[in-house]
């Protein structure tokens, strides 16, 4: 499954639970918070000040 920057964090976690570890390693400790259900990977990266390209590469490995 290819992960896109438009995918919601909640959807990503449901479809690929192993992504939680990757998100946490990038400093996204709130993967279970309510906003993660409505926030895209791109939005979350922006909020957390993360490099979107690096995050996408890690998630799609």
Helices and strands as residue ranges (DSSP letters): H 9-15, H 19-25, G 34-37, H 41-47, H 52-59
